Amino acid sequence: MIYVFILTKKITNRGFLYAPLCPIYGFGALIIIISLKWLYDLNMWYSPVLIFILGFILTSTLEYITSVLIELIFHMSFWDYSERILNINGRVCLRNSTLFAILVVVVIYLLNPLFTYLVDIIPDTLKYILFSILIILFVLDTILSTIKHINISKAILKLSNLKLEFDNKKESISNELINKKNLLSEKLLNKINNLKKKYPLVLIKIKNNKAKMKIEEFLNKINQLKGE
């Protein structure tokens, strides 16, 4: 979030949750630390090189799997690297994977030792209390955020079907289509607009169509339909 703020000069919650947290980075860091700590402990001259290479592979795999799962569950893609060189299905690309690999080295050699030291100086009782509070808040936030995104994804799926139906029936709109007009409520469109602000590069997966549509283009199509 700090990195995005530096680039855009805007404070934006880039994470999946209501709280200003990005779980994929946290879980990614844990996977990296657990998987590669043995190389750090080995403390050989080639350890940083191997950590960079393995970090590249691990973070790329995590990003790819996460992208697939998000698309399957929410009918959306929250990032797309199709226009970048050496990408795989737009889900991972050389530039981002390289940056993540550099970040892996920073996490292993700088951030993890620092956080380990800070956690160790916290008294055990306070540590367990803080952990319990944070994990409860995290689980509640995850549940509520998942429900919110599933509701939005269901609406987007229905709207994409509505768009397809509209495209196929330009001259005469069916009664079924007219009955679906309540889907085009301001409340729903505001939610999707908020999604666009948070994830401006999000792509909408249109049912029965392998192609994906930029969220801005999707909203324009739906607003055109609303005007009919």
C-alpha positions as CSV (number, residue, x, y, z in Angstrom):
1,M,0.0,0.0,0.0
2,I,2.9,2.4,0.8
3,Y,4.5,1.5,-2.6
4,V,1.2,2.2,-4.4
5,F,0.8,5.5,-2.5
6,I,4.3,6.6,-3.6
7,L,3.3,5.9,-7.3
8,T,-0.2,7.3,-7.3
9,K,-0.1,9.8,-4.4
10,K,-3.4,8.3,-3.2
11,I,-4.1,6.2,-0.1
12,T,-5.8,3.1,-1.4
13,N,-6.6,-0.2,0.3
14,R,-5.2,-2.6,-2.3
15,G,-5.9,-5.7,-0.3
16,F,-8.8,-8.2,-0.4
17,L,-9.8,-7.4,3.2
18,Y,-11.6,-4.4,4.7
19,A,-8.5,-3.9,6.9
20,P,-5.4,-2.4,5.2
21,L,-3.8,-5.8,4.8
22,C,-2.7,-7.9,1.8
23,P,-2.9,-11.5,2.9
24,I,-1.2,-12.9,-0.3
25,Y,2.0,-11.0,0.7
26,G,1.8,-12.2,4.3
27,F,1.2,-15.9,3.4
28,G,3.7,-15.6,0.6
29,A,6.3,-14.3,3.1
30,L,5.5,-17.2,5.5
31,I,5.9,-19.8,2.7
32,I,9.2,-18.2,1.7
33,I,10.6,-18.1,5.3
34,I,9.5,-21.7,6.1
35,S,10.8,-23.1,2.7
36,L,14.1,-21.2,2.5
37,K,15.2,-20.7,6.0
38,W,17.6,-23.7,5.7
39,L,19.5,-21.9,3.0
40,Y,19.8,-18.8,5.2
41,D,21.0,-20.9,8.1
42,L,23.5,-22.6,5.7
43,N,25.2,-19.2,5.4
44,M,27.2,-20.1,2.2
45,W,28.3,-17.6,-0.4
46,Y,25.8,-19.0,-2.9
47,S,22.9,-18.9,-0.5
48,P,21.5,-15.5,-1.6
49,V,21.7,-16.7,-5.3
50,L,19.8,-19.9,-4.6
51,I,17.3,-17.9,-2.4
52,F,16.7,-15.5,-5.3
53,I,16.2,-18.4,-7.8
54,L,13.9,-20.4,-5.6
55,G,12.1,-17.3,-4.5
56,F,11.4,-16.5,-8.1
57,I,9.9,-19.9,-8.6
58,L,7.9,-20.0,-5.4
59,T,6.4,-16.5,-5.7
60,S,5.5,-17.0,-9.4
61,T,3.8,-20.3,-8.5
62,L,1.9,-18.7,-5.7
63,E,0.8,-15.7,-7.9
64,Y,-0.3,-18.0,-10.7
65,I,-2.4,-20.3,-8.4
66,T,-3.9,-17.3,-6.7
67,S,-4.9,-15.7,-10.0
68,V,-6.6,-19.0,-11.1
69,L,-8.5,-19.4,-7.9
70,I,-9.7,-15.8,-7.8
71,E,-11.0,-16.1,-11.4
72,L,-12.8,-19.4,-10.6
73,I,-14.4,-18.1,-7.4
74,F,-15.1,-14.5,-8.2
75,H,-15.3,-14.5,-12.1
76,M,-12.7,-11.7,-12.1
77,S,-9.0,-11.2,-12.7
78,F,-7.4,-8.7,-10.3
79,W,-4.3,-8.3,-12.4
80,D,-3.3,-9.0,-15.9
81,Y,0.2,-9.0,-17.4
82,S,-0.8,-9.9,-21.0
83,E,0.9,-6.7,-22.4
84,R,4.2,-7.4,-20.6
85,I,7.0,-9.4,-22.2
86,L,7.6,-13.0,-21.1
87,N,4.2,-13.5,-19.3
88,I,2.3,-16.8,-18.8
89,N,-1.4,-16.4,-19.6
90,G,-1.2,-12.8,-18.2
91,R,-1.0,-14.2,-14.7
92,V,2.7,-13.9,-14.1
93,C,5.5,-12.1,-15.9
94,L,9.2,-11.8,-15.8
95,R,9.4,-8.2,-14.4
96,N,7.1,-8.9,-11.4
97,S,8.5,-12.3,-10.7
98,T,12.0,-10.7,-10.7
99,L,10.9,-8.0,-8.3
100,F,9.3,-10.6,-6.0
101,A,12.5,-12.6,-6.1
102,I,14.5,-9.5,-4.9
103,L,11.9,-9.0,-2.2
104,V,12.3,-12.6,-1.1
105,V,16.1,-11.9,-0.5
106,V,15.1,-8.7,1.5
107,V,12.6,-10.7,3.6
108,I,15.0,-13.5,4.4
109,Y,18.1,-11.4,5.2
110,L,16.5,-8.2,6.6
111,L,12.8,-8.3,7.5
112,N,12.5,-11.7,9.0
113,P,15.5,-11.3,11.4
114,L,14.1,-7.8,12.4
115,F,10.6,-9.1,13.1
116,T,11.9,-12.1,14.9
117,Y,13.9,-9.9,17.2
118,L,10.9,-7.6,17.8
119,V,8.6,-10.5,18.6
120,D,11.1,-12.1,20.9
121,I,11.3,-9.0,23.1
122,I,7.5,-9.0,23.6
123,P,6.5,-10.8,26.9
124,D,4.9,-14.1,26.2
125,T,1.5,-13.3,27.9
126,L,1.2,-10.0,25.9
127,K,2.3,-11.9,22.7
128,Y,-0.5,-14.5,23.1
129,I,-3.1,-11.8,23.9
130,L,-2.1,-9.8,20.8
131,F,-2.0,-12.9,18.6
132,S,-5.5,-14.0,19.8
133,I,-7.0,-10.5,19.1
134,L,-5.3,-10.2,15.7
135,I,-6.3,-13.7,14.5
136,I,-9.9,-13.2,15.5
137,L,-10.1,-9.9,13.7
138,F,-8.3,-11.4,10.7
139,V,-10.7,-14.4,10.5
140,L,-13.8,-12.1,10.9
141,D,-12.5,-9.7,8.2
142,T,-11.8,-12.6,5.9
143,I,-15.3,-14.0,6.3
144,L,-17.0,-10.7,5.7
145,S,-14.7,-9.7,2.8
146,T,-15.3,-13.1,1.1
147,I,-19.0,-12.7,1.4
148,K,-18.8,-9.2,0.0
149,H,-16.7,-10.2,-3.0
150,I,-18.9,-13.3,-3.6
151,N,-22.0,-11.2,-3.7
152,I,-20.3,-8.8,-6.1
153,S,-19.1,-11.7,-8.3
154,K,-22.6,-13.2,-8.4
155,A,-24.0,-9.8,-9.5
156,I,-21.2,-9.4,-12.1
157,L,-21.9,-12.9,-13.4
158,K,-25.7,-12.1,-13.8
159,L,-24.8,-8.7,-15.4
160,S,-22.5,-10.4,-17.9
161,N,-25.3,-12.8,-18.8
162,L,-27.6,-9.8,-19.1
163,K,-25.1,-8.1,-21.4
164,L,-24.8,-11.2,-23.6
165,E,-28.5,-11.5,-23.8
166,F,-28.8,-7.8,-24.7
167,D,-26.2,-8.2,-27.4
168,N,-28.1,-11.1,-28.9
169,K,-31.5,-9.3,-28.8
170,K,-30.8,-5.7,-29.9
171,E,-34.2,-5.2,-31.5
172,S,-36.5,-6.9,-29.1
173,I,-35.8,-7.3,-25.4
174,S,-37.3,-10.4,-23.8
175,N,-39.6,-10.2,-20.8
176,E,-37.0,-12.2,-18.9
177,L,-34.5,-9.4,-19.7
178,I,-36.9,-6.7,-18.6
179,N,-37.5,-8.5,-15.3
180,K,-33.8,-8.4,-14.7
181,K,-33.7,-4.6,-14.8
182,N,-33.7,-4.6,-11.0
183,L,-30.1,-5.9,-11.2
184,L,-29.1,-2.5,-12.6
185,S,-29.6,-0.7,-9.3
186,E,-27.5,2.3,-8.3
187,K,-26.4,0.4,-5.2
188,L,-25.0,-2.5,-7.2
189,L,-23.4,-0.2,-9.8
190,N,-21.8,1.8,-6.9
191,K,-20.3,-1.4,-5.5
192,I,-18.8,-2.3,-8.9
193,N,-17.6,1.3,-9.3
194,N,-15.8,1.0,-5.9
195,L,-14.3,-2.2,-7.2
196,K,-13.0,-0.3,-10.2
197,K,-11.4,2.4,-8.0
198,K,-9.7,-0.2,-5.8
199,Y,-8.6,-2.5,-8.7
200,P,-8.6,-0.3,-11.8
201,L,-7.0,-3.1,-13.8
202,V,-9.5,-5.8,-12.9
203,L,-10.9,-7.8,-15.8
204,I,-14.4,-9.3,-15.9
205,K,-14.8,-12.8,-17.1
206,I,-17.8,-13.0,-19.4
207,K,-19.8,-16.2,-19.2
208,N,-19.7,-18.4,-22.3
209,N,-16.9,-16.3,-23.6
210,K,-13.2,-16.9,-23.2
211,A,-12.4,-13.2,-23.5
212,K,-12.2,-10.9,-20.6
213,M,-13.4,-7.3,-20.4
214,K,-11.8,-4.4,-18.6
215,I,-14.0,-3.3,-15.8
216,E,-14.4,0.2,-17.2
217,E,-15.6,-1.1,-20.5
218,F,-17.9,-3.5,-18.7
219,L,-19.5,-0.7,-16.7
220,N,-19.9,1.4,-19.8
221,K,-21.8,-1.5,-21.5
222,I,-24.0,-2.0,-18.4
223,N,-24.8,1.7,-18.2
224,Q,-25.7,1.6,-21.9
225,L,-28.1,-1.3,-21.1
226,K,-29.5,0.6,-18.2
227,G,-30.4,3.5,-20.5
228,E,-32.5,1.2,-22.8
